[in-house]
Amino acid sequence: MIMTRKQQIVTAFLAVLIVASVMSMPHPTDMKREHPATRASGTVATAPSVTAENNHEQVKDLTYN
């Protein structure tokens, strides 16, 4: 596909803009890390208990209100 001169200029401008914006982002190693005084402790979720399924005749039909 051949682009017109205007499309080439706009594409080049957008490419330069994207590269410049990525270059201006701070690198993760440049950021000062804050070390919390206490460590956060997580909880481990347990598996849900197995429940017996309802009998087919006991299940209410929710198709119609």
Secondary structure, DSSP 4 states (H G I P E B T S, - for coil): -PPPHHHHHHHHHHHHHHHHHHHHSPPTTTSPPPPPSS-----PPPPPPP-PPPPGGGS---S--
